Amino acid sequence: MLSVAVAALNESEPERLWPLLASALPGVCGGETLVYKLDDWSESEGTVGMPPALATVFDGLAEEDLGLLRAGYPFARHYAAGSGREPLTARRAAGSAWSASPTRRLIGDAMDADHVLAIPLPGTTTPITGCMIYRSGTDFTDDHVRAAEQVQPLLAAVERQRRLLESRRRPPAATPGAPAAEGPLTPRELTVLLLLADALTAAAIGRRLGISDRTVHKHVERIYRKLGTRDRVGTVLRAQRLGLIPTP
């Protein structure tokens, strides 16, 4: 997962980030494959992402079956009922009702799976987003669930990076009276900008990204120049107004 995180930080195409995770995450959490949703876990709408091998299986599914997959039973109702976002297995969430559920029959027929582990992104409210990992045989163990908890911050960071890269593709709205930016930020500059917004020092940013303090300062100088700002606070506020980073 560390190598996946490094690859994600150096990836400039947002649509490649979750496929990177999909290749490594199931094995870390004791699963065999996964489905991820970057929008609401609801039956009527939402984009479902999955590895190419699994996509060929689901291409032939009826819309009703796709609705079952999008709904993410029994997790959507469980997470919507409270603020907790801990990973959870379907059997623990639904009890004995899981074995007889239409979703259980669907994943058994489509991917020869018996159990599901949900990993929602921490801090999400509405919509609830995240991924579901599938396996056959016995249910996920407590160790698998703990491993899922440990990777949650990484999943959240990759999703934030994806959103930053997507916002970089959109032309920002002009701010009256603000200096014109020199050019778009690079993926690494966007990452440094996000860490600046988290109030990390240059030394902490360097440790996080595996670069020297001097290199961090060079990135910061270029960010200031491109955004037409002079200090950290002004830069973060300007970036929020431009939609480059989320506004708290």
N, C-alpha and C positions, 0 to 999 in steps of 0.2 A: 504493500500500500504506500510505502514511502516513495518508491520509484514512480508509482502512479501520480502521487502528489507533485513530484518534481516535473514529471512530464506535463501535468496539467498547468503548472505555473508558466511553462514555456510554450504552451499551445496558443496559437493566435486565432483559431477557428472555434467559435463557441459550440457548434454542433458536434464537435469531436470529443468534448469533455466527458459527457456521461457515457458514451461508448467505451472510453478509457476505463471508467470505473466498472462498467458492466463486465469487462474482461477479467477483473481481479477480485471484485467484491464477493461473489458467491463462494469461492474457495476459502476466503478468510473467515466467512461466517458459517461454514459447513453446508453450503447449498450447492446446487448444480447449475442453476440459471436464475435470471431475475427479470423483472419488469419494472420500469421506472416511470413515474408520472411527475411532470414539472408543473402541473396545474391540479385542480381539485379532484379528489377521489370521489367522483360521482358517476352514476350510471348513464346519465344522459349526454355527457360531454367530457372532453379531455383527450389529450394526446398521449398515447401509450408508446413508450420506447422499449426496445428489447434487442438482444443480440441477433445478428442476421439469421443464424440457424433456427432460432425460435420464431422469427418473423415469417419464415416460409410456412410454418405450421399454422400460424394464426391468420394468414392471408385468406384461407378458405373458410374461416369461421363465419357464422351468421351474425347479424347485427345484435341479436339477443345475447349471444354468447360474449361478444365484445363488450356489451353492456355489463355483464357479470364481472368481466375482468376489470373494467374501468371502475366499477363500484368498490372493488377492493374489500368485499365482505370478509370478515366482520370488522375491519379496522376503521373504515370511515366513520361509522356510528360511534365506535369506542372512543376515538380521538376527538370527535366533535363534542362529546359529552363532558370533556374536561380539558385542563391545560397541560396534563402530562404528555410527554412525547417520547417515552421510553420504548425501545424495541419490544415487540410482543409477538408470540406465535398465535396462529389462528385457533389452535386447540385451547390455549389458555384464555383467549378472548371470548370464544363462543362455547366452550365446554363440549359436551357430547353432541350438541347440535351441529358441530362442524362436520362430522363424518357423514351426515345425511344431507348436507347442504348442496344445492345446485352448483355452487362454486367449486366445492370439493370434487364433484363428479366431472366438472369441466376440466380442471387441471389434471385429473387422473387420465381422462381420455386424450387430452391434447398434448400433454408433456410427460405423462407417466409419473406425476408427482403426487405426493400424499399430504405434504405439510407446507405451510407458508410462514415466513418470518417477515414482519413489517418493520421497516426502518424509516420512520418519518424524519424529516429535517427538523432539528431542534429550533424552537422559537417560532415555528410557523403557526399561524392561527387560522385564518381563512383566506385562501384555500389551504388545506392540509396537503403537503406534497412530500414525496419521498419514493421509496422503492420497496418491492416485495420480492423476497428470495424464496425459491422453491427447492424442495428435495423430496426424494422417495424414501420409503422404508420407515425408520423410526423418526420421531419428532426431533426438532432442534434441542440441543442440550442447554443447560445453564451457561456453559462456557461459550457456546455459540452466541447466546444472547448478550453476554458480557463483551464479546468481541465486537458485536454490532454497536454496542454503546460506545466503545472506544473509537470506532471509525465515524461516528456521527459528526464530530467537529470537522473532519476532513470533507465529508459530503457537503456540509453547509458551506465550507470555504470554496469548494469547487463550484457549487451553485452560484455563490456570490461572484466568482470569477466569470462564470458564463454570462451572468446578467451584465457585468461590467463590459465584457467584450461585445455583447449585443448592443448596449447603449452607445458604444464607440462607433458602431456602424451607422447609427442614426445621427443625422445632422442636429447639433444642439440648437435650442432656441436662443436667439440673440438676447443678451441682457443690456438694456439701455445704459449707456455711459460706461460700459465695461470695455477694457482694451481687447482688441481682437487677438485670438489665439494664433500662435505661429503655425501650428499643425496638429494633427491628431496624436494622442498619446499612444505609445507602444504598449503591447501587453505587459511588459515588465514595469513600465512606468505606471500603468493602471494598478498593478499589484502593489507597488510602493505607495501609491496614493491611497489605496484602501487601508494599508497598514498605518499610514500617517493619520488617517481618520480614526483609527483605533488607539491613537495616542502613544504609539510605540516610539521609542527613541531610535536614532540612527543605528546604534549598536545592536538593539534588539531586532530591528529590521534586517540588518546584516546577518545576524545569526539565523533568523527565520529563513532567509533566502540563500544562505551560503555564500555571501559576497562580503567584501570589505566595507568598513565604514566610509572610506573614501569613495567607493563606487556608489554607495547609497546617497552620499551628498551630491554626487554628479547627477544622479537620477532626480533628486529633489530640485536641483538648480534648473534642470531642463523642464520639470513640471511647472515650476514657478514661471519660467520664461514663456512656456506655451499657454499657460492660463492667464498670464498677465498679472501675477500676484507677487507679494513680497514676503509673506510669512505663512506659517502653517495654518493658523486659524482662517485667514483670508482665503487660502488655497482650498481648504476643506469646504468652506461655505460656497465658494465659487463653483467647485466641483459638484456640490449638491444641487445648486441652481441649474447647472447644465445637465443634470441627470447622469453624471459619470459615476457617482456613488450614491447609495441609498440615503435618504434623509431619515433620521431617527423619528 
